[in-house]
Amino acid sequence: MLLALRSSFSLPLALAFGVSAAVAQGSPQAADATRILASPAFKAAAAQIDKDHERIVEEGIKLTEIPAPPFKEEARAKEYQKMLQAAGLPDVKIDEVGNVLALRKGTHGDGKVVVVSAHLDTVFPPGTDVKVKRQGSKLFAPGVGDDTMSLSVLLGFVRAMQAAGIKTRDDILFVGTVGEEGPGDLRGVRHLFTKGQYQGKIKSFFSIEAGSVAGITNGGVGSKRYRVTFKGPGGHSFGAFGLVNPMFALGHAASEFSRIQVAASPKTTYSIGLIGGGTSVNSIPLDAWMEVDMRSESMPDLKRVEDRMLKIVQEAGEGENFARSTKEGRITVEAKLIGDRPAGTTDVNNALVQSTRAAIEAGGYKVAYQWSSTDSNLPMSLGIPAITIGRSAPEAGGRSHSLDEWVDVEKAPMVKAVTTALSIVLAATGME
Ligand SMILES: [Zn+2]
């Protein structure tokens, strides 16, 4: 998933608040952002990013052209591991689930890390043509913006920090995550926070996504997805007329589900995205299924819709058993959870948000706070400060999750955005 700040990014999930909270000019964070930007080390890092622009683009293209469908990120991960090593980090691992992890030590040595991540996976299935097409400064390819160019931007960060000899207080763990997109269900970041070697050791988390560097996603939209299957005995549509019919049960459930009332704020939504089942037009079907998507900015609201849906499908099954004959068998209902993304927020007054805001403003952009559904959802739900930030100029990409996805890599605006994104990371990790 990506950030959406401007209308050129078609993403219904991301709502721009467009409102800045208190604290700004004159704050300690603003002073620190100014200090960082004025320092010779940061200027050297910025100069390196400028010099490195074409390489960042080329490596982004190379990674884009290695397919990374959900659950098939391995080839891209291996290449990314090599690239991180070549960028100057000697210790780069691939963990048990396929995340690429590269540690850059800080000076403080408190054993905690700040994670700076981008996701390896794309939404596109195997066989999708991922060859990058160039038109002027625009690159077109599935996944090029969401989120492959961010992986490459992280390489640019590492080279710039190495070239400028930048020291940070905190250890920084650069991560290419697996499983960010829908079916992956955040499995990479879930492993990182709940099982891997850094479990309990991550003090804050950045996800770098497509979208403008001016956007701060500090709200994570939660979601639950189910595949609901109604099963029955089946039979001939004429000869066995009168037997229970799973398709009628499903239709009833769909109709009831469509009537659930939800609040506009916190925004809560639901949909049936897929239905199927049956064998032929002249058979009472053996089964009927639907896939249901429910989302909310609030966990209690999400649970309310989920509970209601689960009740509705059971009642629809029972209703069908009551309405027609069960002499050959009853309708059964199975609701299988196929997606579970926790909701969460990082408070706008949290130090991570405020240092990021100061760095964005020092870079000359106007901050917009957003809700979306990204890797940051997981740490947010655990109460660990986490935000998703962009890495491109405003309006420099779009059509994410479509075959004509694009990014604009025009040098000056891209270098400025990437440099600002680096300053965000350095402000949060205590550049010395
Ligand atoms: Zn994404």
Residues whose N, C-alpha, C, O or C-beta is under 5 A from the ligand:
A	BS01	ZN	M1 L2 D146 D147 E209
